């Protein structure tokens, strides 16, 4: 009886979590070995057929306690299918609280952050959209970027249907 009760709770929890994510259209991560090299460009291909709907786009990250900065700078590029047309954005996100603790969700040493990229986007053409993300963190007073950004375990792209 105890096993049946635990099984029912697990199934109920799985259904609840799945129903909370009904707006998800695309959600993928690329993993690192705890360091993100400034020359490593994370790329995603998204096959989009809907040209009338609106979507919210997020850069998602998982960081460990080894992440030593209070913010992060990213260069994000979105290329339209069949053309050389691309939109490039340089983005800054706050990653840590004033006391140095990482922001984001999670109970252990890994925190997950969902960072707004674009809101209510309409994809003008059906086809394969290409997204690339590159870290562009620099230390104060230094011109060259941080070569190895420690503490980054995964970087992702999430696209949700906007309501």
Buried (B, 14 or more C-beta within 10 A) or exposed (E): EEEEEEEEEEEEEEEEEEEEEEEEBBEBBBEBEBBBBBEBEBEBEBEBEEEEBBBBBBBBBBBBEBBBBEEBBBBBBBBBBEEEEEEEEEBEBEBBEEEEEBEBEEEEEBBBBBBEBBEEBEBEEEBEBBBBBBBBBEEEEEEEBBEEBBBBBBBBBBBBEBE
